[in-house]
């Protein structure tokens, strides 16, 4: 069973989600940069994030896992805000990054195959 109180459970779950998202975001950025450098070798400038970006409040919905040994997102949340948060998290922080990683590496493979053909012809 979970040995600590609800506040520690919330912090634990938040950190698990945060570090998981950071890991997936890092992989997404790395695959995108690799794709850009392979497909466009002269490309050296990156876009600059706007300094006016502000993050609004998020309806975090965390709680104990079904077995009660750790905490994570409460996937069976009842409130509308919690469901929207979970859907947004799933779509924008999991599906889209995974799709971007897959597309980036597919484009890298396509470019490498094209380069291999060009080298064989010369």
N, C-alpha and C positions, 0 to 999 in steps of 0.2 A: 504494500500500500504506500501511498505518497506520505512521506514523513514530515512534510513541512506544511505551513499554512497556505491559504489561497493567494496571498500576495507573492510569495516565493514561487508558487505554481505559475502565476501570470508572468513573472519576470523570466522564469525558465522557458516557458513556451514562446514568449516574445523573442528571446535570444535564439532559440532554435529556428524560428521562422526567419529572423533577420539574417543569421549566418548562412542559412540555406539559400536565401535569396541572393546574398552577396556572392556566394559560390557560383550559382547559376548565372548571375549577371556577369561575373568575371569571365566565365567560359563563353558567354555570348559575345562580350566585347572582344575577347581574344580571337574568336573565330571570325568575327566581322573584320577586324584589323588584318588578320592573315589573308582573308579573302580579298580585301582591297589592295594589299601589297602584292599579292600574286597576280591579280587581274590587271592592276594599274600600277606598275612598278615606280612610275614617276610621281605617283600620288603621295604627297608628303604632308599636306596640311589637313588638320582635323577641324571639325566644327567646334565652336566654343559655346559652352552652355550659357544661357542667359542668366545674368545676376539677379533678375527679378523673379525667379522661380520660387514660389512659396508652397509649402505643403500644408494642406488643410488637416483637420482632425480626422482620425480614422477610428471606426468603431471596432476596436480589438475585441475579439471573442475567444478567449483562451480558457482552458480548464484541464482537468485530469484526463489522461487517456483511458480507454475502456478498462484496461487491467489495473489502472490506478497506480502504476509504478513511475510514471513520468507525466509531464503536461505538454499539451500541444494545442492547436486550434480546435475549437469545439465545432466539429463538422456538422453536427445535428442542431445547429443554432435555430432558434425560433423567430427572432426578430427580423424584420425586413432589412435593417441596416447590416446585421450580421450576415445574412444571406448574400447581400450585394457585395460586402467586403470579401467573403469567401469566393464568390464568382469572379470578382475583379482580380483577386489574388491568383486564382487558378488560370484565368485567361491571360492576363498581362504579365504575370510573374512566372508562369510555367509554360503554357502552350506557346505563346509568341516567342519567348527566348529559345525554346527547344526548336521551333520551326526555323528561326533565324540561324541557329547553329547548323541544322541540317542543310538548309539552302546554301549557307556559306561554304561548307565543306563539299557539297555537290558542285558548286561553281569552281572551287579550287581543283577538284579532281578533273573537271571538264577542261580547265585551263592547262593543267599538267599533261593531260592526254593530247591536247592540241599542240603543245610545245614539243612533246615527244615525236609527234608526226612531222612537225616542221623540221626538227633536227635530223630525222631519218631521211627526209627529202634532200637535205643539203649534204 
